[in-house]
Amino acid sequence: MERYAFQGATEILLKALEEEKGENDAIKKKLAECYRMLNDPENTALWYKDIIDNDSIIESADKYYYAQALST
């Protein structure tokens, strides 16, 4: 993600989430961010949906990005 290689990052993050058995909200947030940067609102909304109520990692900007993805 730091090198703006969002497609490659999604592949790595999906593998990492699989190893975590789908129980890592931090990885889900990074996936949502990657898909947002790839201009993929369907997947952006999909990943934000699971974590949008987790106030420990979600910021107000994330809620905006989630709403934006849903409206597309």
N, C-alpha and C positions, 0 to 999 in steps of 0.2 A: 504494500500500500504506500509505503514511503517513497517509492520510485514511480508512483502512478501506474503501476502494472496491475490494474484492478482485476482483469480477467484471470491472470495467473494467481492473484491473491484469493479469488473466490474458490479456485480449485483446491488450494492449500487449506483454506478455512473449512471447506466442506469435508475434507478428509479429517481435519482436526476435530470437527464436530461429531463425525462418525465415531471417532475414538472415544469421545466423551459421552457417547450414547445419546446425543441430542440434548444434553442437560447443561449447556454452558451459555448463559445469556450474553457474556462478553463477546463470544465468537459470533453469536447471532447478530449482535449489534454491528460488528465489523462487516459481516456479510451484507446487512442492510445498507451500510455506508458504501460498500463496493458496488452493489447493484445500483444505488442512487447515482454514483459517479459514472456508471456505464449506461446511464439513461434507460434503465429497465424498471419502470414503475411497478410492474406486476410482481417481480421478485423482491423489490424494495418493500412493498406493502406486506408481502408474505412473511418476511423476516422480522419486520417491525411489529407485526401483529402479535407475535409470541411474547414480545418483551415490553410492549408499550406501557404496561402497568408497573414495571419494575423501576421504582423511583430511585433505586440505588445506582443505576447506570444510565437511565434515560434523562436527557436534558430537554429544555423547552424547544430547542432547535430540532431535536429528533421528532417531537410531536408534530412540528410544522412539516418536516419532511415526510412523515407518515401520512398526514392529511393531504399533502400535495400528491403523493403517489396514489392515494385512493381516488383523487379527483381526476386523474389522467386516464 
